[in-house]
């Protein structure tokens, strides 16, 4: 089981009411979902944060950093 976890709590995530964790049985599916998620968050959110994907064992963390 692979997990995509949103790591870090920007106010945008709370406002968007997103699920912070989702499970996938396939690693590639999880990887694609995580990158799509990070991409969408970079496009849609406040722009103050930069989202990326980091792999940690079987988990894929969607990470958050302040921009600039
Ligand atoms: Zn934000």
PDB file of the backbone (N, CA, C, O) and the ligand in Angstrom, with CONECT records:
HET     ZN  A 101       1
ATOM      1  N   UNK A   1       0.837  -1.210   0.000  1.00  0.00           N
ATOM      2  CA  UNK A   1       0.000   0.000   0.000  1.00  0.00           C
ATOM      3  C   UNK A   1       0.865   1.250   0.000  1.00  0.00           C
ATOM      4  O   UNK A   1       1.747   1.410   0.843  1.00  0.00           O
ATOM      5  N   UNK A   2       0.607   2.114  -0.935  1.00  0.00           N
ATOM      6  CA  UNK A   2       1.361   3.367  -1.012  1.00  0.00           C
ATOM      7  C   UNK A   2       0.471   4.523  -0.599  1.00  0.00           C
ATOM      8  O   UNK A   2      -0.707   4.588  -0.949  1.00  0.00           O
ATOM      9  N   UNK A   3       1.054   5.412   0.138  1.00  0.00           N
ATOM     10  CA  UNK A   3       0.272   6.539   0.632  1.00  0.00           C
ATOM     11  C   UNK A   3       0.771   7.845   0.060  1.00  0.00           C
ATOM     12  O   UNK A   3       1.974   8.089  -0.025  1.00  0.00           O
ATOM     13  N   UNK A   4      -0.172   8.677  -0.329  1.00  0.00           N
ATOM     14  CA  UNK A   4       0.171  10.048  -0.674  1.00  0.00           C
ATOM     15  C   UNK A   4      -0.287  10.920   0.485  1.00  0.00           C
ATOM     16  O   UNK A   4      -1.471  10.961   0.821  1.00  0.00           O
ATOM     17  N   UNK A   5       0.664  11.612   1.086  1.00  0.00           N
ATOM     18  CA  UNK A   5       0.362  12.385   2.289  1.00  0.00           C
ATOM     19  C   UNK A   5       0.722  13.853   2.068  1.00  0.00           C
ATOM     20  O   UNK A   5       1.830  14.176   1.640  1.00  0.00           O
ATOM     21  N   UNK A   6      -0.200  14.703   2.358  1.00  0.00           N
ATOM     22  CA  UNK A   6       0.114  16.127   2.311  1.00  0.00           C
ATOM     23  C   UNK A   6       0.781  16.508   3.624  1.00  0.00           C
ATOM     24  O   UNK A   6       0.172  16.453   4.692  1.00  0.00           O
ATOM     25  N   UNK A   7       2.035  16.891   3.520  1.00  0.00           N
ATOM     26  CA  UNK A   7       2.874  17.139   4.673  1.00  0.00           C
ATOM     27  C   UNK A   7       3.049  18.645   4.809  1.00  0.00           C
ATOM     28  O   UNK A   7       3.664  19.284   3.955  1.00  0.00           O
ATOM     29  N   UNK A   8       2.518  19.198   5.860  1.00  0.00           N
ATOM     30  CA  UNK A   8       2.603  20.656   5.969  1.00  0.00           C
ATOM     31  C   UNK A   8       1.242  21.248   5.706  1.00  0.00           C
ATOM     32  O   UNK A   8       0.548  20.851   4.771  1.00  0.00           O
ATOM     33  N   UNK A   9       0.867  22.192   6.528  1.00  0.00           N
ATOM     34  CA  UNK A   9      -0.494  22.682   6.538  1.00  0.00           C
ATOM     35  C   UNK A   9      -0.536  24.151   6.207  1.00  0.00           C
ATOM     36  O   UNK A   9      -0.499  25.000   7.097  1.00  0.00           O
ATOM     37  N   UNK A  10      -0.611  24.445   4.956  1.00  0.00           N
ATOM     38  CA  UNK A  10      -0.840  25.812   4.515  1.00  0.00           C
ATOM     39  C   UNK A  10      -2.331  26.098   4.659  1.00  0.00           C
ATOM     40  O   UNK A  10      -3.144  25.184   4.522  1.00  0.00           O
ATOM     41  N   UNK A  11      -2.706  27.338   4.932  1.00  0.00           N
ATOM     42  CA  UNK A  11      -4.106  27.690   5.064  1.00  0.00           C
ATOM     43  C   UNK A  11      -4.902  27.344   3.816  1.00  0.00           C
ATOM     44  O   UNK A  11      -6.094  27.049   3.900  1.00  0.00           O
ATOM     45  N   UNK A  12      -4.261  27.379   2.676  1.00  0.00           N
ATOM     46  CA  UNK A  12      -4.932  27.063   1.411  1.00  0.00           C
ATOM     47  C   UNK A  12      -5.444  25.632   1.420  1.00  0.00           C
ATOM     48  O   UNK A  12      -6.528  25.352   0.908  1.00  0.00           O
ATOM     49  N   UNK A  13      -4.671  24.736   1.996  1.00  0.00           N
ATOM     50  CA  UNK A  13      -5.065  23.335   2.041  1.00  0.00           C
ATOM     51  C   UNK A  13      -6.298  23.179   2.906  1.00  0.00           C
ATOM     52  O   UNK A  13      -7.225  22.446   2.561  1.00  0.00           O
ATOM     53  N   UNK A  14      -6.302  23.877   4.037  1.00  0.00           N
ATOM     54  CA  UNK A  14      -7.469  23.790   4.915  1.00  0.00           C
ATOM     55  C   UNK A  14      -8.700  24.381   4.235  1.00  0.00           C
ATOM     56  O   UNK A  14      -9.794  23.823   4.318  1.00  0.00           O
ATOM     57  N   UNK A  15      -8.510  25.526   3.557  1.00  0.00           N
ATOM     58  CA  UNK A  15      -9.645  26.154   2.877  1.00  0.00           C
ATOM     59  C   UNK A  15     -10.178  25.281   1.748  1.00  0.00           C
ATOM     60  O   UNK A  15     -11.382  25.256   1.492  1.00  0.00           O
ATOM     61  N   UNK A  16      -9.285  24.568   1.076  1.00  0.00           N
ATOM     62  CA  UNK A  16      -9.704  23.734  -0.048  1.00  0.00           C
ATOM     63  C   UNK A  16     -10.357  22.444   0.432  1.00  0.00           C
ATOM     64  O   UNK A  16     -10.925  21.693  -0.361  1.00  0.00           O
ATOM     65  N   UNK A  17     -10.271  22.191   1.747  1.00  0.00           N
ATOM     66  CA  UNK A  17     -10.921  21.018   2.306  1.00  0.00           C
ATOM     67  C   UNK A  17     -10.443  19.720   1.664  1.00  0.00           C
ATOM     68  O   UNK A  17     -11.243  18.838   1.352  1.00  0.00           O
ATOM     69  N   UNK A  18      -9.148  19.617   1.475  1.00  0.00           N
ATOM     70  CA  UNK A  18      -8.604  18.461   0.777  1.00  0.00           C
ATOM     71  C   UNK A  18      -8.349  17.309   1.727  1.00  0.00           C
ATOM     72  O   UNK A  18      -8.083  17.506   2.913  1.00  0.00           O
ATOM     73  N   UNK A  19      -8.432  16.105   1.186  1.00  0.00           N
ATOM     74  CA  UNK A  19      -8.035  14.936   1.957  1.00  0.00           C
ATOM     75  C   UNK A  19      -6.522  14.983   2.131  1.00  0.00           C
ATOM     76  O   UNK A  19      -5.791  15.205   1.166  1.00  0.00           O
ATOM     77  N   UNK A  20      -6.056  14.777   3.347  1.00  0.00           N
ATOM     78  CA  UNK A  20      -4.624  14.899   3.608  1.00  0.00           C
ATOM     79  C   UNK A  20      -3.882  13.606   3.326  1.00  0.00           C
ATOM     80  O   UNK A  20      -2.652  13.571   3.319  1.00  0.00           O
ATOM     81  N   UNK A  21      -4.633  12.551   3.094  1.00  0.00           N
ATOM     82  CA  UNK A  21      -4.013  11.255   2.888  1.00  0.00           C
ATOM     83  C   UNK A  21      -4.831  10.430   1.918  1.00  0.00           C
ATOM     84  O   UNK A  21      -6.054  10.372   2.042  1.00  0.00           O
ATOM     85  N   UNK A  22      -4.190   9.795   0.962  1.00  0.00           N
ATOM     86  CA  UNK A  22      -4.900   8.846   0.124  1.00  0.00           C
ATOM     87  C   UNK A  22      -4.032   7.617  -0.115  1.00  0.00           C
ATOM     88  O   UNK A  22      -2.804   7.702  -0.112  1.00  0.00           O
ATOM     89  N   UNK A  23      -4.671   6.495  -0.318  1.00  0.00           N
ATOM     90  CA  UNK A  23      -3.972   5.219  -0.462  1.00  0.00           C
ATOM     91  C   UNK A  23      -4.032   4.705  -1.891  1.00  0.00           C
ATOM     92  O   UNK A  23      -5.040   4.845  -2.582  1.00  0.00           O
ATOM     93  N   UNK A  24      -2.937   4.111  -2.311  1.00  0.00           N
ATOM     94  CA  UNK A  24      -2.872   3.507  -3.640  1.00  0.00           C
ATOM     95  C   UNK A  24      -2.196   2.153  -3.528  1.00  0.00           C
ATOM     96  O   UNK A  24      -1.270   1.977  -2.736  1.00  0.00           O
ATOM     97  N   UNK A  25      -2.658   1.199  -4.317  1.00  0.00           N
ATOM     98  CA  UNK A  25      -2.008  -0.110  -4.283  1.00  0.00           C
ATOM     99  C   UNK A  25      -0.840  -0.150  -5.260  1.00  0.00           C
ATOM    100  O   UNK A  25       0.034  -1.011  -5.162  1.00  0.00           O
ATOM    101  N   UNK A  26      -0.833   0.778  -6.194  1.00  0.00           N
ATOM    102  CA  UNK A  26       0.221   0.801  -7.193  1.00  0.00           C
ATOM    103  C   UNK A  26       1.141   2.000  -6.996  1.00  0.00           C
ATOM    104  O   UNK A  26       0.677   3.127  -6.826  1.00  0.00           O
ATOM    105  N   UNK A  27       2.438   1.752  -7.021  1.00  0.00           N
ATOM    106  CA  UNK A  27       3.405   2.807  -6.752  1.00  0.00           C
ATOM    107  C   UNK A  27       3.341   3.907  -7.810  1.00  0.00           C
ATOM    108  O   UNK A  27       3.398   5.093  -7.486  1.00  0.00           O
ATOM    109  N   UNK A  28       3.222   3.507  -9.074  1.00  0.00           N
ATOM    110  CA  UNK A  28       3.176   4.506 -10.145  1.00  0.00           C
ATOM    111  C   UNK A  28       1.941   5.380 -10.027  1.00  0.00           C
ATOM    112  O   UNK A  28       2.008   6.592 -10.235  1.00  0.00           O
ATOM    113  N   UNK A  29       0.808   4.765  -9.691  1.00  0.00           N
ATOM    114  CA  UNK A  29      -0.419   5.541  -9.495  1.00  0.00           C
ATOM    115  C   UNK A  29      -0.220   6.582  -8.396  1.00  0.00           C
ATOM    116  O   UNK A  29      -0.632   7.735  -8.527  1.00  0.00           O
ATOM    117  N   UNK A  30       0.415   6.151  -7.320  1.00  0.00           N
ATOM    118  CA  UNK A  30       0.644   7.058  -6.196  1.00  0.00           C
ATOM    119  C   UNK A  30       1.553   8.207  -6.613  1.00  0.00           C
ATOM    120  O   UNK A  30       1.323   9.362  -6.255  1.00  0.00           O
ATOM    121  N   UNK A  31       2.587   7.870  -7.375  1.00  0.00           N
ATOM    122  CA  UNK A  31       3.546   8.880  -7.837  1.00  0.00           C
ATOM    123  C   UNK A  31       2.856   9.896  -8.738  1.00  0.00           C
ATOM    124  O   UNK A  31       3.059  11.102  -8.599  1.00  0.00           O
ATOM    125  N   UNK A  32       2.046   9.404  -9.656  1.00  0.00           N
ATOM    126  CA  UNK A  32       1.326  10.297 -10.572  1.00  0.00           C
ATOM    127  C   UNK A  32       0.348  11.173  -9.800  1.00  0.00           C
ATOM    128  O   UNK A  32       0.258  12.378 -10.034  1.00  0.00           O
ATOM    129  N   UNK A  33      -0.382  10.554  -8.879  1.00  0.00           N
ATOM    130  CA  UNK A  33      -1.340  11.321  -8.082  1.00  0.00           C
ATOM    131  C   UNK A  33      -0.638  12.409  -7.276  1.00  0.00           C
ATOM    132  O   UNK A  33      -1.129  13.533  -7.179  1.00  0.00           O
ATOM    133  N   UNK A  34       0.504  12.069  -6.705  1.00  0.00           N
ATOM    134  CA  UNK A  34       1.242  13.040  -5.893  1.00  0.00           C
ATOM    135  C   UNK A  34       1.747  14.195  -6.744  1.00  0.00           C
ATOM    136  O   UNK A  34       1.674  15.350  -6.323  1.00  0.00           O
ATOM    137  N   UNK A  35       2.262  13.899  -7.946  1.00  0.00           N
ATOM    138  CA  UNK A  35       2.762  15.010  -8.761  1.00  0.00           C
ATOM    139  C   UNK A  35       1.630  15.856  -9.311  1.00  0.00           C
ATOM    140  O   UNK A  35       1.759  17.075  -9.425  1.00  0.00           O
ATOM    141  N   UNK A  36       0.513  15.212  -9.656  1.00  0.00           N
ATOM    142  CA  UNK A  36      -0.651  15.993 -10.098  1.00  0.00           C
ATOM    143  C   UNK A  36      -1.144  16.923  -8.997  1.00  0.00           C
ATOM    144  O   UNK A  36      -1.498  18.077  -9.238  1.00  0.00           O
ATOM    145  N   UNK A  37      -1.154  16.386  -7.789  1.00  0.00           N
ATOM    146  CA  UNK A  37      -1.621  17.145  -6.641  1.00  0.00           C
ATOM    147  C   UNK A  37      -0.715  18.363  -6.409  1.00  0.00           C
ATOM    148  O   UNK A  37      -1.198  19.483  -6.240  1.00  0.00           O
ATOM    149  N   UNK A  38       0.592  18.131  -6.405  1.00  0.00           N
ATOM    150  CA  UNK A  38       1.543  19.215  -6.189  1.00  0.00           C
ATOM    151  C   UNK A  38       1.399  20.265  -7.293  1.00  0.00           C
ATOM    152  O   UNK A  38       1.421  21.468  -7.032  1.00  0.00           O
ATOM    153  N   UNK A  39       1.254  19.788  -8.521  1.00  0.00           N
ATOM    154  CA  UNK A  39       1.084  20.682  -9.656  1.00  0.00           C
ATOM    155  C   UNK A  39      -0.157  21.556  -9.493  1.00  0.00           C
ATOM    156  O   UNK A  39      -0.115  22.770  -9.691  1.00  0.00           O
ATOM    157  N   UNK A  40      -1.259  20.906  -9.129  1.00  0.00           N
ATOM    158  CA  UNK A  40      -2.518  21.626  -8.987  1.00  0.00           C
ATOM    159  C   UNK A  40      -2.433  22.640  -7.857  1.00  0.00           C
ATOM    160  O   UNK A  40      -2.944  23.754  -7.968  1.00  0.00           O
ATOM    161  N   UNK A  41      -1.783  22.243  -6.767  1.00  0.00           N
ATOM    162  CA  UNK A  41      -1.653  23.151  -5.637  1.00  0.00           C
ATOM    163  C   UNK A  41      -0.773  24.341  -6.010  1.00  0.00           C
ATOM    164  O   UNK A  41      -1.039  25.468  -5.590  1.00  0.00           O
ATOM    165  N   UNK A  42       0.269  24.093  -6.794  1.00  0.00           N
ATOM    166  CA  UNK A  42       1.118  25.197  -7.242  1.00  0.00           C
ATOM    167  C   UNK A  42       0.334  26.161  -8.134  1.00  0.00           C
ATOM    168  O   UNK A  42       0.547  27.373  -8.090  1.00  0.00           O
ATOM    169  N   UNK A  43      -0.570  25.613  -8.939  1.00  0.00           N
ATOM    170  CA  UNK A  43      -1.347  26.449  -9.860  1.00  0.00           C
ATOM    171  C   UNK A  43      -2.464  27.206  -9.157  1.00  0.00           C
ATOM    172  O   UNK A  43      -2.705  28.378  -9.448  1.00  0.00           O
ATOM    173  N   UNK A  44      -3.153  26.529  -8.220  1.00  0.00           N
ATOM    174  CA  UNK A  44      -4.407  27.063  -7.685  1.00  0.00           C
ATOM    175  C   UNK A  44      -4.266  27.839  -6.386  1.00  0.00           C
ATOM    176  O   UNK A  44      -5.084  28.706  -6.081  1.00  0.00           O
ATOM    177  N   UNK A  45      -3.229  27.525  -5.623  1.00  0.00           N
ATOM    178  CA  UNK A  45      -3.156  28.102  -4.294  1.00  0.00           C
ATOM    179  C   UNK A  45      -2.560  29.496  -4.302  1.00  0.00           C
ATOM    180  O   UNK A  45      -2.305  30.070  -5.361  1.00  0.00           O
ATOM    181  N   UNK A  46      -2.340  30.034  -3.116  1.00  0.00           N
ATOM    182  CA  UNK A  46      -2.015  31.452  -2.955  1.00  0.00           C
ATOM    183  C   UNK A  46      -0.763  31.913  -3.685  1.00  0.00           C
ATOM    184  O   UNK A  46      -0.607  33.105  -3.949  1.00  0.00           O
ATOM    185  N   UNK A  47       0.134  30.983  -4.015  1.00  0.00           N
ATOM    186  CA  UNK A  47       1.351  31.389  -4.680  1.00  0.00           C
ATOM    187  C   UNK A  47       2.461  31.736  -3.708  1.00  0.00           C
ATOM    188  O   UNK A  47       3.587  32.014  -4.119  1.00  0.00           O
ATOM    189  N   UNK A  48       2.149  31.723  -2.421  1.00  0.00           N
ATOM    190  CA  UNK A  48       3.180  31.995  -1.413  1.00  0.00           C
ATOM    191  C   UNK A  48       3.953  30.733  -1.097  1.00  0.00           C
ATOM    192  O   UNK A  48       5.022  30.778  -0.489  1.00  0.00           O
ATOM    193  N   UNK A  49       3.409  29.624  -1.510  1.00  0.00           N
ATOM    194  CA  UNK A  49       4.033  28.352  -1.195  1.00  0.00           C
ATOM    195  C   UNK A  49       4.404  27.589  -2.458  1.00  0.00           C
ATOM    196  O   UNK A  49       3.798  27.736  -3.519  1.00  0.00           O
ATOM    197  N   UNK A  50       5.426  26.773  -2.285  1.00  0.00           N
ATOM    198  CA  UNK A  50       5.889  25.942  -3.380  1.00  0.00           C
ATOM    199  C   UNK A  50       5.713  24.488  -2.931  1.00  0.00           C
ATOM    200  O   UNK A  50       6.173  24.095  -1.859  1.00  0.00           O
ATOM    201  N   UNK A  51       5.049  23.711  -3.760  1.00  0.00           N
ATOM    202  CA  UNK A  51       4.803  22.320  -3.393  1.00  0.00           C
ATOM    203  C   UNK A  51       5.651  21.388  -4.237  1.00  0.00           C
ATOM    204  O   UNK A  51       5.880  21.624  -5.423  1.00  0.00           O
ATOM    205  N   UNK A  52       6.104  20.343  -3.606  1.00  0.00           N
ATOM    206  CA  UNK A  52       6.919  19.355  -4.310  1.00  0.00           C
ATOM    207  C   UNK A  52       6.590  17.968  -3.794  1.00  0.00           C
ATOM    208  O   UNK A  52       5.748  17.813  -2.910  1.00  0.00           O
ATOM    209  N   UNK A  53       7.249  16.964  -4.340  1.00  0.00           N
ATOM    210  CA  UNK A  53       6.994  15.595  -3.924  1.00  0.00           C
ATOM    211  C   UNK A  53       8.290  14.965  -3.436  1.00  0.00           C
ATOM    212  O   UNK A  53       9.325  15.043  -4.098  1.00  0.00           O
ATOM    213  N   UNK A  54       8.216  14.347  -2.282  1.00  0.00           N
ATOM    214  CA  UNK A  54       9.373  13.651  -1.744  1.00  0.00           C
ATOM    215  C   UNK A  54       8.989  12.225  -1.411  1.00  0.00           C
ATOM    216  O   UNK A  54       7.931  11.975  -0.832  1.00  0.00           O
ATOM    217  N   UNK A  55       9.844  11.300  -1.775  1.00  0.00           N
ATOM    218  CA  UNK A  55       9.561   9.908  -1.501  1.00  0.00           C
ATOM    219  C   UNK A  55      10.196   9.498  -0.193  1.00  0.00           C
ATOM    220  O   UNK A  55      11.346   9.833   0.092  1.00  0.00           O
ATOM    221  N   UNK A  56       9.423   8.761   0.605  1.00  0.00           N
ATOM    222  CA  UNK A  56       9.939   8.306   1.883  1.00  0.00           C
ATOM    223  C   UNK A  56       9.425   6.899   2.117  1.00  0.00           C
ATOM    224  O   UNK A  56       8.305   6.713   2.593  1.00  0.00           O
ATOM    225  N   UNK A  57      10.233   5.918   1.787  1.00  0.00           N
ATOM    226  CA  UNK A  57       9.778   4.541   1.867  1.00  0.00           C
ATOM    227  C   UNK A  57       8.619   4.338   0.915  1.00  0.00           C
ATOM    228  O   UNK A  57       8.732   4.632  -0.275  1.00  0.00           O
ATOM    229  N   UNK A  58       7.515   3.844   1.420  1.00  0.00           N
ATOM    230  CA  UNK A  58       6.348   3.620   0.573  1.00  0.00           C
ATOM    231  C   UNK A  58       5.431   4.832   0.547  1.00  0.00           C
ATOM    232  O   UNK A  58       4.368   4.807  -0.074  1.00  0.00           O
ATOM    233  N   UNK A  59       5.844   5.870   1.215  1.00  0.00           N
ATOM    234  CA  UNK A  59       5.007   7.062   1.244  1.00  0.00           C
ATOM    235  C   UNK A  59       5.524   8.130   0.306  1.00  0.00           C
ATOM    236  O   UNK A  59       6.730   8.293   0.126  1.00  0.00           O
ATOM    237  N   UNK A  60       4.597   8.851  -0.284  1.00  0.00           N
ATOM    238  CA  UNK A  60       4.951  10.006  -1.079  1.00  0.00           C
ATOM    239  C   UNK A  60       4.426  11.233  -0.367  1.00  0.00           C
ATOM    240  O   UNK A  60       3.220  11.408  -0.198  1.00  0.00           O
ATOM    241  N   UNK A  61       5.345  12.071   0.043  1.00  0.00           N
ATOM    242  CA  UNK A  61       4.948  13.266   0.770  1.00  0.00           C
ATOM    243  C   UNK A  61       4.858  14.439  -0.190  1.00  0.00           C
ATOM    244  O   UNK A  61       5.780  14.711  -0.959  1.00  0.00           O
ATOM    245  N   UNK A  62       3.735  15.123  -0.127  1.00  0.00           N
ATOM    246  CA  UNK A  62       3.628  16.389  -0.838  1.00  0.00           C
ATOM    247  C   UNK A  62       4.116  17.449   0.124  1.00  0.00           C
ATOM    248  O   UNK A  62       3.460  17.758   1.119  1.00  0.00           O
ATOM    249  N   UNK A  63       5.280  18.004  -0.187  1.00  0.00           N
ATOM    250  CA  UNK A  63       5.928  18.918   0.740  1.00  0.00           C
ATOM    251  C   UNK A  63       5.573  20.361   0.430  1.00  0.00           C
ATOM    252  O   UNK A  63       5.153  20.691  -0.679  1.00  0.00           O
ATOM    253  N   UNK A  64       5.745  21.195   1.410  1.00  0.00           N
ATOM    254  CA  UNK A  64       5.406  22.595   1.256  1.00  0.00           C
ATOM    255  C   UNK A  64       6.586  23.456   1.709  1.00  0.00           C
ATOM    256  O   UNK A  64       7.210  23.191   2.736  1.00  0.00           O
ATOM    257  N   UNK A  65       6.872  24.477   0.932  1.00  0.00           N
ATOM    258  CA  UNK A  65       7.918  25.416   1.303  1.00  0.00           C
ATOM    259  C   UNK A  65       7.413  26.822   1.044  1.00  0.00           C
ATOM    260  O   UNK A  65       6.628  27.056   0.125  1.00  0.00           O
ATOM    261  N   UNK A  66       7.869  27.747   1.856  1.00  0.00           N
ATOM    262  CA  UNK A  66       7.574  29.137   1.564  1.00  0.00           C
ATOM    263  C   UNK A  66       8.388  29.531   0.327  1.00  0.00           C
ATOM    264  O   UNK A  66       9.550  29.156   0.177  1.00  0.00           O
ATOM    265  N   UNK A  67       7.757  30.278  -0.527  1.00  0.00           N
ATOM    266  CA  UNK A  67       8.439  30.746  -1.729  1.00  0.00           C
ATOM    267  C   UNK A  67       9.276  31.973  -1.391  1.00  0.00           C
ATOM    268  O   UNK A  67       8.869  32.813  -0.589  1.00  0.00           O
ATOM    269  N   UNK A  68      10.413  32.065  -1.993  1.00  0.00           N
ATOM    270  CA  UNK A  68      11.209  33.284  -1.911  1.00  0.00           C
ATOM    271  C   UNK A  68      11.998  33.467  -0.666  1.00  0.00           C
ATOM    272  O   UNK A  68      12.697  34.470  -0.519  1.00  0.00           O
TER     273      UNK A  68
HETATM  274 ZN    ZN A 101      -0.786  28.926   0.703  1.00  0.00          ZN
END
